[in-house]
Amino acid sequence: MTSPYVTKDNDSVSDDVVWHNAMVTHEQRSLHKQQTPVVLWFTGLSGSGKSTIANAVESKLLNLGKHSYLLDGDNVRHGLNKDLGFSDTDRVENIRRIGEVAKLFVDSGTIVLTAFISPFIADREQARALLLSGQFLEVFIDTPLSVCEQRDPKGLYKKARAGEIKHFTGIDSTYEAPLNADIHVETEGYSIEACAEAIVNQLADLGYI
């Protein structure tokens, strides 16, 4: 059987590597968990609230008895992606790897939340292309740069403005906002609770939970 993974033209897989088909299917895993697995791809500027809101959404999903897992950008860079920097090339590879990991979670029947800046539209679309129709929802955490910079929870904007950090998204590296996000959350003036509740309500309206 052909691998369900999409590879780029310059990515080659050895003929000695053969796709192994599991006896337990994606449909069986999903049925067992009684949910529709999906990737909730949170994107937005640093300090926009991606991780905080994603955490709140996962907590609400847990309370509803749903099986989920949150892949956070900083956490993943402590392990899987600790060899990557923050150049445009490394950012692309960072998102490519996360897309592959997210696909595995969906195959397991899990609702996976990813909280990454993921600044480039093409890379988010590449992650979407790894999955079947309906298995990827782009969640735009829309917070103005001025608000993110005012929050600056890790002091990164201050360092970027001082030239201590290079290739910082929103300062000297581009952020390409979603043109038509599946879920669009404008955070300014709203609490974390309200933003998370809005996302969960939309997941219910779309039939995922």
Secondary structure by P-SEA (a helix, b strand, c coil): ccccccccccbbbbccbbbbbbcccaaaaaaaacbbbbbbbbbbccccaaaaaaaaaaaaaaaaccccccccaaaaaacccccccccaaaaaaaaaaaaaaaaaaaaaccbbbbbcccccaaaaaaaaaacccccbbbbbbcccaaaaaaacccaaaaaaaaccccccccccbbbbcccccccccccccccaaaaaaaaaaaaaaaccc
